[in-house]
Amino acid sequence: MAKEYDLVILGGGTGGYVAAIRASQLGLKTAVVEKAKLGGTCLHNGCIPSKALLRSAEVYSTTKKSDVFGVLASNVSLDFNKVQERKASIVNQLHSGVQYLMKKGKIDIYEGNGRILGPSIFSPIPGTISVEMNNGEENEMLIPKNVILATGSRPNTLPGLEVDGNYVLSSEEALKLEQLPKSIIIVGGGVIGVEWASMLADFDVEVTILEYSKTLVPTEDKDISTELQRVLKKKGIKIVTSAKVLPETLEKQQGTISIQAEKNGEVVSYQADKLLVSVGRIANVEGIGIENTEIVVKNNSIETNRYYQTKESHIYAIGDCIGGLQLAHVASHEGMIAVEHIAGKNPEPLDYTTVSKCIYTSPEIASIGLTETEAIEKGYKIKKGKFSFKAIGKALIYGEQDGFVKIISDEETDDLLGVHIIGAHATDLIAEAALAKVLDATAWEIGNTIHPHPTLAEAIGEAALAVDGNAIHS
């Protein structure tokens, strides 16, 4: 028998389950269709497990140099099985929390693959959802007034570098490693690539990054990219930029792989135990019945308006499947906006310049707003302030003095254009800059906010003062 809902959400990842909770709060009868596990990629194959591994790598690396802190710890070793057990425990705890929230919100969960049907006896417009249940039971038919597509994304690959789970890995296979390789080649120096490079180097793996662009993390501010490259080289990571990987040269033999890359007309061969392909992610738009609708898919992403409506006004789409900033916190806010629009709440559209971006290397990177290059290209006359963590007492206490805070402002209006941080706890520190951006604060206002001493946050205050040449400790 068909079941009716105010809202059915395809995908129970971060965007999907947050949207479901908000819908429940607004009194909408809601169902979520998820073919794998609630929490999606972020919880099970991305954000959370990778950060758990990064934390273990950080502790291991710090323990090896604990004598600097006067703590003598001899014969430090790594039990990678326990590292993986801890990761799994964190994921399971959070998964249980999401399940509890679904029950608390009286949200129905269908475990299976959902697909949009065209006009039928159930509805004269596309939107009825057929769910092929994982347990093999008869398909469920759901008749919603509204639909949200939150189907996420998956790791992209390169032709010729198809993932085999043994020699060639994506980030998802890497998370499931039972033992660490002695060496690895990472194809791609973007966010995921540098996170894995930093982590594995801290785990004593020999790492080589092959990046096609001229810099690592090319979407970040140039000063950030330069500092990251310096720090990763200091960790012993071999970095090759402007490298065109030649997939046809890939060879697998006797437990190792080799591949060639071209740089400046010269072809060089690289060899390692494993190869990690980290060349972005691709939206999941196949197999969900889009062809039965008028929904427009362009560049493999679903097109929406600023309230996340597709061309079918009762069908919305959020998160990675619409492209843009493929971040869990972005998907969550897009989901809430979509639900509030469905409920007639007239929500404020998301200003993507107020979204913080985080990279969990060691040291961490976080940013909001425009890079220096972007600001200049947009015609702004800029002024900027930069302050090193080397002059911050708390950074020295932590033994983490690499990095800096950089603030970019509009010289004519004093508007805050961008904040960029590389250093210890950057992903936590960026929240102050995010609030400043939302409140339209100026660098002067940030600089005249009293930052407690000693804290890492003092670097933000000093960088803000430096915008007008007034930094105290430089």
C-alpha positions as CSV (number, residue, x, y, z in Angstrom):
1,M,0.0,0.0,0.0
2,A,1.3,3.5,-0.9
3,K,2.2,5.7,2.0
4,E,1.7,9.5,1.9
5,Y,4.2,12.1,3.3
6,D,4.7,15.8,3.3
7,L,8.3,15.2,2.5
8,V,10.5,12.3,1.4
9,I,14.3,12.7,1.4
10,L,16.5,10.6,-0.8
11,G,19.7,10.2,1.1
12,G,20.3,10.0,4.8
13,G,23.7,11.7,4.9
14,T,24.5,14.9,6.8
15,G,22.4,17.1,4.5
16,G,19.5,14.6,4.4
17,Y,19.2,13.8,8.0
18,V,19.5,17.4,9.1
19,A,16.8,18.4,6.6
20,A,14.6,15.6,8.1
21,I,15.1,16.8,11.6
22,R,14.2,20.4,10.6
23,A,11.2,19.1,8.7
24,S,10.1,17.2,11.8
25,Q,10.5,20.4,13.9
26,L,8.2,22.2,11.5
27,G,5.5,19.5,11.8
28,L,6.0,17.9,8.4
29,K,5.4,14.2,8.1
30,T,8.8,13.0,6.8
31,A,10.6,9.9,5.6
32,V,14.2,9.3,4.7
33,V,15.3,6.7,2.1
34,E,18.9,5.5,2.6
35,K,20.5,2.6,0.8
36,A,23.5,2.3,3.1
37,K,23.7,3.8,6.6
38,L,22.3,7.0,8.1
39,G,25.0,9.5,8.3
40,G,26.2,8.9,4.8
41,T,29.7,9.5,3.5
42,C,30.7,12.1,6.1
43,L,30.0,9.8,9.0
44,H,31.1,6.4,7.6
45,N,33.5,7.1,4.7
46,G,34.8,10.6,5.0
47,C,34.8,13.4,7.6
48,I,34.6,11.5,10.8
49,P,36.7,8.4,10.2
50,S,39.4,10.3,8.4
51,K,39.6,12.9,11.3
52,A,39.8,10.0,13.8
53,L,42.8,8.6,11.9
54,L,44.3,12.1,11.7
55,R,44.0,12.5,15.5
56,S,45.8,9.2,16.1
57,A,48.5,10.3,13.7
58,E,48.9,13.6,15.6
59,V,49.2,11.8,18.9
60,Y,51.7,9.3,17.6
61,S,53.8,12.1,16.0
62,T,53.7,14.2,19.2
63,T,54.6,11.2,21.4
64,K,57.7,10.5,19.3
65,K,59.0,14.0,20.1
66,S,57.7,14.2,23.7
67,D,61.2,14.7,25.0
68,V,60.9,18.3,23.8
69,F,58.3,18.7,26.4
70,G,60.4,17.0,29.1
71,V,58.4,13.8,28.8
72,L,60.6,10.8,28.1
73,A,58.7,8.0,26.3
74,S,60.9,5.3,25.0
75,N,60.1,2.7,22.4
76,V,57.1,4.5,21.1
77,S,55.2,2.2,18.7
78,L,52.0,2.2,16.7
79,D,49.2,-0.4,17.0
80,F,47.2,0.3,13.8
81,N,44.5,-2.2,14.7
82,K,43.7,-0.2,17.8
83,V,43.8,3.0,15.7
84,Q,41.1,1.4,13.4
85,E,39.1,0.1,16.4
86,R,39.0,3.6,17.9
87,K,37.9,5.1,14.6
88,A,35.1,2.5,14.3
89,S,34.0,3.1,17.9
90,I,33.6,6.9,17.2
91,V,31.7,6.2,14.0
92,N,29.4,3.7,15.7
93,Q,28.6,6.1,18.6
94,L,27.7,8.9,16.3
95,H,25.7,6.6,14.1
96,S,23.6,5.5,17.1
97,G,23.1,9.2,17.9
98,V,21.7,9.9,14.4
99,Q,19.4,6.8,14.7
100,Y,18.1,8.2,18.0
101,L,17.4,11.6,16.5
102,M,15.4,10.0,13.8
103,K,13.3,8.1,16.3
104,K,12.9,11.3,18.4
105,G,11.6,13.2,15.4
106,K,9.3,10.3,14.4
107,I,10.9,10.2,11.0
108,D,10.3,7.0,9.0
109,I,13.4,5.4,7.6
110,Y,13.4,3.2,4.5
111,E,16.5,1.1,4.0
112,G,16.8,0.7,0.2
113,N,17.3,2.5,-3.1
114,G,14.8,5.2,-3.8
115,R,13.8,6.2,-7.4
116,I,11.6,9.0,-8.6
117,L,8.7,7.7,-10.8
118,G,7.1,9.7,-13.6
119,P,3.4,10.6,-13.7
120,S,1.4,7.6,-12.6
121,I,-1.8,6.4,-11.0
122,F,-0.4,7.6,-7.7
123,S,0.3,11.2,-8.8
124,P,-0.2,13.2,-12.0
125,I,3.3,14.8,-11.6
126,P,6.7,13.2,-11.1
127,G,7.6,12.6,-7.5
128,T,6.2,9.2,-6.3
129,I,9.2,7.3,-4.8
130,S,9.6,3.6,-5.4
131,V,11.9,2.1,-2.8
132,E,13.7,-1.1,-3.7
133,M,14.2,-2.5,-0.1
134,N,17.5,-3.8,1.0
135,N,15.9,-6.8,2.7
136,G,14.4,-8.1,-0.5
137,E,10.8,-7.3,0.5
138,E,8.3,-5.9,-2.0
139,N,9.1,-2.3,-3.2
140,E,7.6,0.4,-1.0
141,M,5.6,3.2,-2.7
142,L,5.9,6.6,-1.1
143,I,3.7,9.5,-2.2
144,P,5.2,12.8,-1.0
145,K,4.0,16.4,-1.5
146,N,7.7,17.3,-1.7
147,V,11.0,15.6,-2.4
148,I,14.6,16.5,-1.4
149,L,17.4,14.8,-3.3
150,A,20.4,14.5,-1.0
151,T,22.2,11.7,-2.7
152,G,25.8,13.0,-2.1
153,S,28.9,12.1,-4.1
154,R,31.6,9.5,-4.5
155,P,35.3,9.6,-5.1
156,N,36.2,10.5,-8.7
157,T,38.9,8.7,-10.6
158,L,41.0,9.0,-13.7
159,P,40.6,6.7,-16.8
160,G,43.3,4.0,-16.4
161,L,43.5,4.5,-12.6
162,E,40.4,2.5,-11.7
163,V,40.3,1.6,-8.0
164,D,41.0,-2.1,-7.3
165,G,41.1,-1.9,-3.5
166,N,44.6,-3.5,-3.4
167,Y,47.1,-1.5,-5.4
168,V,45.0,1.5,-6.4
169,L,42.8,3.1,-3.7
170,S,40.3,5.8,-3.3
171,S,39.9,7.5,0.1
172,E,37.2,5.0,1.0
173,E,39.4,2.0,0.5
174,A,42.3,3.8,2.3
175,L,40.1,4.2,5.4
176,K,39.7,0.4,5.6
177,L,43.4,-0.5,5.4
178,E,44.3,-3.2,7.9
179,Q,47.9,-2.2,7.9
180,L,49.9,0.8,6.7
181,P,51.9,0.6,3.5
182,K,55.6,1.5,3.7
183,S,55.2,3.9,0.8
184,I,52.4,5.5,-1.1
185,I,51.9,7.8,-4.2
186,I,49.0,10.2,-3.9
187,V,47.6,11.5,-7.2
188,G,46.1,14.8,-6.4
189,G,47.2,17.6,-4.0
190,G,43.8,19.0,-3.2
191,V,42.1,18.9,0.2
192,I,41.7,15.1,0.5
193,G,45.1,14.4,-1.0
194,V,47.0,16.7,1.4
195,E,45.0,15.4,4.4
196,W,46.0,11.9,3.6
197,A,49.6,12.9,2.9
198,S,49.9,14.7,6.2
199,M,48.3,11.8,8.1
200,L,50.4,9.0,6.5
201,A,53.6,10.9,6.9
202,D,52.9,11.3,10.6
203,F,52.3,7.5,10.6
204,D,55.9,7.1,9.1
205,V,54.7,6.2,5.6
206,E,56.9,7.5,2.8
207,V,54.6,9.8,0.8
208,T,54.9,11.3,-2.7
209,I,52.2,13.7,-4.0
210,L,51.8,14.2,-7.7
211,E,49.7,17.4,-8.4
212,Y,48.7,18.7,-11.8
213,S,48.4,22.3,-10.7
214,K,51.3,24.6,-9.9
215,T,50.6,24.5,-6.2
216,L,49.0,22.3,-3.6
217,V,45.4,23.1,-2.6
218,P,45.2,25.5,-5.6
219,T,41.8,27.0,-4.4
220,E,43.4,28.4,-1.3
221,D,45.2,31.7,-0.9
222,K,48.7,31.5,-2.5
223,D,50.4,32.3,0.8
224,I,48.6,29.4,2.5
225,S,49.6,27.0,-0.3
226,T,53.2,28.0,-0.1
227,E,53.3,27.6,3.7
228,L,51.6,24.2,3.5
229,Q,54.1,23.0,0.9
230,R,57.0,24.1,3.1
231,V,55.6,22.3,6.2
232,L,54.8,19.1,4.3
233,K,58.3,19.0,2.9
234,K,59.6,19.4,6.4
235,K,57.7,16.2,7.3
236,G,59.6,14.4,4.5
237,I,56.8,14.4,1.9
238,K,58.0,14.5,-1.7
239,I,55.9,17.0,-3.6
240,V,55.8,17.2,-7.4
241,T,53.6,20.0,-8.7
242,S,52.8,20.7,-12.4
243,A,52.9,16.9,-12.8
244,K,50.8,15.3,-15.5
245,V,50.2,11.7,-14.4
246,L,50.3,9.2,-17.3
247,P,47.7,6.5,-16.3
248,E,48.7,4.2,-19.2
249,T,52.1,3.7,-17.6
250,L,50.7,2.2,-14.4
251,E,52.2,-1.2,-13.6
252,K,51.4,-3.5,-10.7
253,Q,53.8,-6.3,-9.8
254,Q,55.2,-8.1,-6.7
255,G,53.4,-6.0,-4.2
256,T,54.3,-2.6,-5.6
257,I,53.0,-0.2,-8.2
258,S,54.8,2.2,-10.5
259,I,53.6,5.1,-12.6
260,Q,55.1,7.8,-14.7
261,A,54.4,11.6,-14.7
262,E,55.5,14.3,-17.0
263,K,56.8,17.6,-15.8
264,N,58.4,20.3,-17.9
265,G,58.7,17.9,-20.8
266,E,60.5,15.3,-18.7
267,V,59.0,11.9,-17.8
268,V,59.8,10.5,-14.4
269,S,58.9,7.2,-12.9
270,Y,57.6,6.8,-9.4
271,Q,57.2,3.6,-7.3
272,A,55.4,2.7,-4.1
273,D,53.4,0.0,-2.3
274,K,50.1,1.7,-2.9
275,L,48.6,4.5,-5.0
276,L,45.8,6.7,-3.7
277,V,43.7,8.5,-6.3
278,S,42.5,11.8,-4.9
279,V,41.1,13.9,-7.7
280,G,37.9,15.2,-6.2
281,R,34.4,13.8,-6.0
282,I,31.5,13.2,-8.4
283,A,27.8,13.8,-7.7
284,N,25.5,10.8,-7.4
285,V,22.8,11.6,-9.9
286,E,22.4,8.2,-11.6
287,G,19.8,5.6,-10.8
288,I,17.4,7.9,-8.9
289,G,14.9,8.5,-11.6
290,I,15.9,12.0,-12.7
291,E,15.2,11.0,-16.3
292,N,11.5,10.7,-15.3
293,T,11.4,14.4,-14.5
294,E,12.1,17.8,-16.0
295,I,15.1,18.3,-13.6
296,V,18.2,19.7,-15.3
297,V,21.6,18.1,-14.8
298,K,24.5,20.2,-16.0
299,N,28.2,19.2,-15.6
300,N,27.0,16.2,-13.7
301,S,25.3,18.3,-11.0
302,I,21.6,19.0,-10.4
303,E,20.6,22.6,-11.2
304,T,18.6,24.5,-8.5
305,N,17.5,28.0,-7.6
306,R,18.7,29.7,-4.4
307,Y,16.1,27.8,-2.4
308,Y,17.3,24.5,-3.9
309,Q,14.2,23.9,-6.0
310,T,14.8,22.1,-9.2
311,K,12.9,22.7,-12.4
312,E,10.2,20.5,-10.8
313,S,9.2,23.0,-8.2
314,H,8.2,20.3,-5.6
315,I,11.5,18.5,-5.9
316,Y,14.5,20.1,-4.2
317,A,18.2,19.1,-4.2
318,I,20.9,19.8,-1.7
319,G,24.5,19.0,-0.9
320,D,27.2,17.4,-3.1
321,C,24.7,16.4,-5.8
322,I,24.3,20.0,-6.7
323,G,28.0,20.8,-6.9
324,G,29.4,24.0,-5.4
325,L,31.0,23.7,-2.0
326,Q,31.0,20.0,-1.3
327,L,31.1,20.3,2.5
328,A,29.0,18.6,5.2
329,H,28.1,21.9,7.0
330,V,27.0,23.4,3.6
331,A,24.7,20.5,2.9
332,S,23.2,20.8,6.3
333,H,22.3,24.5,5.9
334,E,21.1,23.9,2.3
335,G,18.8,21.3,3.7
336,M,17.4,23.5,6.4
337,I,16.8,26.3,3.8
338,A,15.0,23.9,1.5
339,V,12.8,22.6,4.2
340,E,11.9,26.1,5.5
341,H,11.0,27.1,2.0
342,I,8.8,24.0,1.6
343,A,7.1,25.0,4.9
344,G,6.6,28.6,3.7
345,K,9.0,30.2,6.2
346,N,10.7,32.5,3.6
347,P,14.3,31.6,4.6
348,E,17.3,33.8,3.9
349,P,19.3,32.3,1.0
350,L,22.8,31.1,1.9
351,D,25.6,33.5,1.3
352,Y,28.5,31.2,0.3
353,T,31.1,33.8,1.1
354,T,30.2,33.3,4.7
355,V,31.0,29.6,4.6
356,S,34.2,28.4,6.4
357,K,36.4,25.9,4.6
358,C,38.6,23.6,6.6
359,I,41.6,21.3,5.8
360,Y,42.7,18.9,8.5
361,T,46.4,18.6,7.7
362,S,49.0,19.1,10.5
363,P,49.0,22.1,10.8
364,E,45.4,22.7,10.0
365,I,44.1,25.2,7.4
366,A,40.9,27.2,7.5
367,S,39.6,30.0,5.4
368,I,36.5,32.2,4.7
369,G,35.8,34.7,2.0
370,L,38.1,35.7,-0.9
371,T,41.7,34.9,-1.4
372,E,44.0,37.8,-2.2
373,T,44.1,36.9,-5.9
374,E,40.3,36.6,-6.1
375,A,39.8,40.0,-4.3
376,I,42.1,41.7,-6.8
377,E,40.5,40.0,-9.8
378,K,37.1,41.2,-8.6
379,G,38.4,44.8,-8.7
380,Y,38.9,45.4,-5.0
381,K,41.7,47.7,-3.8
382,I,42.9,45.7,-0.8
383,K,44.8,46.1,2.4
384,K,46.0,43.1,4.3
385,G,47.5,42.0,7.6
386,K,49.5,38.9,8.4
387,F,50.7,37.6,11.7
388,S,52.9,34.6,12.4
389,F,52.2,32.0,15.2
390,K,55.9,32.2,16.0
391,A,55.1,35.4,18.0
392,I,52.2,33.8,19.9
393,G,53.0,32.4,23.3
394,K,50.4,29.7,23.3
395,A,51.7,28.4,19.9
396,L,55.2,28.1,21.4
397,I,53.7,26.4,24.5
398,Y,52.0,23.9,22.2
399,G,55.2,23.4,20.2
400,E,53.2,24.4,17.1
401,Q,54.6,27.6,15.8
402,D,54.3,27.0,12.1
403,G,51.8,29.1,10.2
404,F,50.1,32.4,10.3
405,V,46.8,34.3,10.1
406,K,46.2,36.5,7.1
407,I,43.3,39.0,6.8
408,I,42.2,40.8,3.6
409,S,40.1,44.0,3.7
410,D,38.6,46.4,1.3
411,E,40.8,49.6,1.5
412,E,37.9,51.8,0.6
413,T,35.2,50.5,2.9
414,D,37.1,48.5,5.5
415,D,34.8,45.5,4.7
416,L,36.3,42.1,5.6
417,L,37.0,40.3,2.4
418,G,38.8,37.1,3.5
419,V,40.5,35.4,6.5
420,H,43.0,32.7,6.0
421,I,44.7,30.6,8.7
422,I,47.3,27.9,8.7
423,G,48.4,26.7,12.1
424,A,47.4,24.7,15.1
425,H,43.6,24.5,15.7
426,A,42.9,26.7,12.6
427,T,39.7,24.8,12.0
428,D,38.4,26.0,15.4
429,L,39.8,29.5,15.2
430,I,38.0,30.2,11.9
431,A,34.7,30.4,13.8
432,E,35.5,33.9,15.0
433,A,36.2,35.1,11.5
434,A,32.9,33.4,10.3
435,L,31.0,35.3,12.9
436,A,32.8,38.6,11.9
437,K,31.9,38.0,8.3
438,V,28.2,37.4,9.1
439,L,28.0,40.5,11.3
440,D,29.9,42.5,8.6
441,A,32.6,43.4,11.1
442,T,35.8,45.2,10.0
443,A,39.4,44.3,10.8
444,W,39.4,47.3,13.2
445,E,36.5,45.8,15.2
446,I,38.2,42.3,15.3
447,G,41.5,43.9,16.3
448,N,39.9,45.9,19.1
449,T,38.1,42.9,20.5
450,I,40.0,41.8,23.6
451,H,41.5,38.3,22.9
452,P,42.5,36.5,26.1
453,H,46.2,35.8,26.7
454,P,47.8,33.3,26.2
455,T,45.6,31.9,23.4
456,L,46.1,31.0,19.8
457,A,43.2,33.4,19.0
458,E,45.5,36.3,19.7
459,A,47.0,35.7,16.3
460,I,43.6,36.8,14.8
461,G,43.5,40.0,16.8
462,E,47.1,40.8,15.8
463,A,46.5,40.1,12.1
464,A,43.5,42.3,12.2
465,L,45.5,45.1,13.8
466,A,48.2,44.5,11.2
467,V,45.7,45.4,8.4
468,D,46.2,49.0,9.3
469,G,49.8,48.6,10.4
470,N,49.0,48.5,14.1
471,A,50.1,45.0,15.2
472,I,51.6,45.1,18.7
473,H,54.0,42.1,18.6
474,S,55.6,42.5,15.2
